[in-house]
Amino acid sequence: MTTVTEIERHGLFINGREEPVGARAVIPTRNPADRSVIAEVADATREDVDRAVQDAWRAYDEVWSRVLPQERSRILLRIANALRERKEEFARIETLDNGKPLSQSRGDVEGSARYFEFFAGAADKINGDEIPLGPDYMAYSKQVPLGVVAQILPWNAPLQQAARGLAPALAAGNCTVVKPAEDTPLSALRLAALAVECGLPPGVLNVVTGIGETAGAWLTEHPDIRKVVFTGSVPTGRIVNVAAAQRLVPATLELGGKSANIVFPDADLDAAVRGAARGINLNAGQNCSAGSRLLVHESVHDAFVERLIEHNKSVTIGPGLEDPDMGPITTEEQFQRVQYYLDLGRQEGATVVSGGAPLDGKSDQGYFVPPTIFLGVENTMRIAQEEIFGPVLGVLTFSDDEEAIAIANASEFGLVAGIWSTNLSRVHRVAPRLEVGQVYVNEYFAGYAGGVETPFGGTKASGFGREKGLEALKGYTQSRTVVIRL
């Protein structure tokens, strides 16, 4: 595979190599900064998915299940090092395909490398337990891989999301079939090729590109898949969960959020303004954990909002290759969705004080929406309850800690929350009562290099299961107990 500089055609990645497209239908992938087609990828059929799953099982039975954990560790570490060595190549691919600024794509490459590095260190430390049954028995448990698992990726951070699931799955001894989003398939294909170059045996990692309703649906329903890992929308997540439940296999679902970012009156307001802006503007708001509901104490509301509006005026917007602060919305469908909510917010009675419409002179070429702030938002409004997945921030007020907690929890979602306060007693009182999987305090998206070490996942409609950290390994193994009569 060559660097993406012109229209290319990519086939499926099965058995350690990329196949020719052949007579298959193809799907165009576009640069969201100018809507130009940069590549075409094969649209996998059910038969293609069958071949990928069968090949993964062959690799598991004949090769990967026999590879010692320390060797798995070495391979994953080589992948991490190779990603860092080829950071610019992968960052450019990600920016062209997804639209995000180059600096953010470079951060995603580093985060992806860190996933492989972290789980490389864990691969030979997955231990079992001895169980004391008395002198007449020897009993022990061991953690064994599930077999072949499916990873279905979103389009907002395709490389990092691939690494987030692949690294622990491979470290635990599983083989995988990956289905990237049809809008952003290029980095997953390139990562699979890189992994083979680094010594991953053919078939351990297969990539099937295609439409979700065909390739993705069959992968989730496939009788030989032992687990499904899905990141995406709530409606699709429900479908995936039903398919997994019908086959009685586990699933990990990360389904987005409507996260509350709470600014208390004793917060460092300058830091909170920067954090609130980053929480909603990073990747043009296309983050499942975006801080899209900003809860500001009534005593600091006006001063805080004024500073936030001024901050947004300095945000640069443009094509990702120019490395602005914010790039375009990734897909045309999502661009239209954001515009719908911009109109809906006004209809519901909220007031736009920053942004509020696609950029003149740019959105006729790409999918550009400026940072938008709505004031006068009530928590019952749809713009406060429904995930917009764009740079659209709703500001709400509260009068005391109890009201802030009540507003934050009054949501069907429960992925993350943010707290801004210099009072650690308040932080420790509030954080445990927030119905979310992760709480950021005095930094939004808190954690070095993407928080690879910290377990991540949601409650309620945000899904279940945990990725990141050592806890992720639990989702890719199962306990097997051996009891011996002496």
Secondary structure, 3 states (H helix, E strand, C coil): CCCCCCCEEECCEECCEECCCCCCCEEEEEECCCCEEEEEEECCCHHHHHHHHHHHHHHHHHCHHHCCHHHHHHHHHHHHHHHHHCHHHHHHHHHHHHCCCHHHHHHHHHHHHHHHHHHHHHHHHCCCEEECCCCCEEEEEEEEECCEEEEECCCCCHHHHHHHHHHHHHHCCCEEEEECCCCCCHHHHHHHHHHHHCCCCCCCEEECCCCHHHHHHHHHHCCCCCEEEEECCHHHHHHHHHHHHHCCCCEEEECCCCCEEEECCCCCHHHHHHHHHHHHHHHHHCCCCCCCEEEEECCCHHHHHHHHHHHHHCCCECCHHHCCCECCCCCHHHHHHHHHHHHHHHHCCCEEEECCCCCCCCCCCCCCCCCEEEECCCCCCHHHHCCCCCCEEEEEEECCHHHHHHHHHCCCEECEEEEECCCHHHHHHHHHHCCCCEEEECCCCCCHHHCCCCCECCEECCEECCECCCHHHHCCEEEEEEEEEC
